[in-house]
């Protein structure tokens, strides 16, 4: 990957018809640092940034990490709030169940 990025930087420099010494001077780095970057032979992120800035390609980094347009924290929650069982609601459910059982037994006894 480093080599591929270095080749792209070199191609961009040659496309602009600039030599290594000129780009290195505009970037404020040594020619050796630029050469290492172009060869993919170990370079720093700072070197890449200043070279891309000197070549007028700062926007190249924006395509790598686009700015998020939606904040997931601001989205409304889709699920309803959980409802917890209370002692009252449990008792009501048990009582309703007892009534239904009683009514079912009564109907069965009448038939």
Secondary structure as UniProt FT lines:
FT   HELIX           2..15
FT   TURN            16..17
FT   HELIX           20..27
FT   HELIX           31..39
FT   HELIX           45..54
FT   TURN            55..56
FT   HELIX           58..61
FT   TURN            62..64
FT   HELIX           72..74
FT   HELIX           87..110
//
